[in-house]
Amino acid sequence: MDSKESKKDSLDIAGRIYDVSDYKRKDTLSSGLAKTHEQVSDTYTEGEMQSVVDDVDGKNIEIKGEEAEEESQ
């Protein structure tokens, strides 16, 4: 692969945006975009008050706030 092809491939990857079908694809880029989209969506819809993030694999992850971190120290 010459430098022109490499640069074109890099631009294709950098220009890639999330698509609903990314959840079903198995490549690393699609998986990363799907997981990032899920995280942003969870943060936007659930806010910060005692929130629980729904993991892509179906497990809930409790988000501990600053108070919980201070109590554990």
QUIDA-V579619 format. One record per pair of residues at least 6 apart in sequence whose C-alpha atoms are under 8 Angstrom apart, sorted by the first residue. I is the first residue (numbers start at 1). J is the second residue. D is the distance in Angstrom with one decimal. If there is no record, write none. Layout:
# QUIDA-V579619
I_J_D + I_J_D
This chain:
# QUIDA-V579619
17_33_7.5 + 18_30_7.6 + 18_33_5.6 + 18_34_6.8 + 18_37_7.2 + 19_34_7.9 + 20_34_7.8 + 22_30_4.7 + 22_31_6.3 + 22_33_7.0 + 22_34_5.6 + 23_30_7.1 + 23_31_6.6 + 23_34_5.5 + 25_31_6.9 + 35_56_7.0 + 38_55_8.0 + 38_56_7.4 + 39_53_7.7 + 42_53_6.1 + 42_54_7.4 + 43_53_7.9 + 46_52_7.7 + 48_65_7.8 + 50_62_7.8 + 50_63_6.9 + 50_64_7.5 + 50_65_7.6 + 51_62_6.6 + 51_63_5.9 + 52_60_6.1 + 52_61_5.5 + 52_62_4.5 + 52_63_5.8 + 53_60_5.6 + 53_61_5.1 + 53_62_6.4 + 53_63_7.2 + 54_60_4.7 + 54_61_6.5 + 55_61_6.8
